[in-house]
Amino acid sequence: VVTAMSRYQAALLGLGLLFLLLLYVGLPGPPEQTSRLCRDPNVTVLAGLTRGSSPIFYREVLPLHQPRRAEVLLLHGKAFNSHTWEQLGTLQLLSREGYRAVALDLPGFGNSAPAKEASTEAGRAELLQQVLQELQMKNVVLVSPSLSGRYALPFLIQGHQQLHGFVPIAPTSTQNYTQKQFGAVKTPTLIVFGELDRVLAQESLRQLRHLPNHSVVKLHNAGHACYLHKPRDFHLALLAFLDRLP
């Protein structure tokens, strides 16, 4: 009886070990360590630009084939940051279409530290100027939703000759500039707004219409952050605008 019991226990032990072995072999291994610099297998995403004591972070995608002439700098609104453009697929789309694209974390947003330059209009324009210089961006198309108008508009008014194109999306601060100032800007402009944004979009549109070289796209059934509500329509409009640029 004892011998029979020992054989039975040994058999159970053997089965248990076999089960554990099969379980171990069948389990997936630990996830591979993915670099923070590569979020998508089709693009290269970089982060980290140091400007003196004020770090400015950004995400960049490089074109997957022969680069186009224009390079796109994407800013963001108050509730967002550079990661928004990655989540939306805008960075990846621009890369596939041959554009270099950079999405910036404005000072005090995302991973960027607050910067004293952001407290003045001239400082905000200078900050964008320095970012473009450090990233060696040329023929820049500036995409500016909502709050980022505080940065984009002074840069546009003061240094629009450097911009290859401008895409305002219901930006703030348009009331700070005159019809004459807007009228002097020759930069090709695509004004984008959501049909359901009846406050800031309408206010900014009244001012931005004074830009002499502009076209307007209204995204139907979309609110203030219209690019989030209608990403496909927004992307099509953006790509069409970029394709028209010389």
Buried (B, 14 or more C-beta within 10 A) or exposed (E): EEEEEEEEEEEEEEEEEEEEEEEEEEEEEEEEEEEEEEBEEEBBBBBEBEBEEBBBBBBBBBBBEEEBEBBBBBBBBEEBBBBBBBEBBBBBBBBBBBBBBBBBBBBEBBBBBEBEBBEEBEBBBBBBBBBBEEBEBEBBBBBBBBBBBBBBBBBBBBBBEBBBBBBBBBBBBBEBBEEEBBEEBEBBBBBBBBBBBEEBBEBBBEBBEBBEEBBEBBBEEBBBBBBBBBBEBBBEBBBEBBEEBE
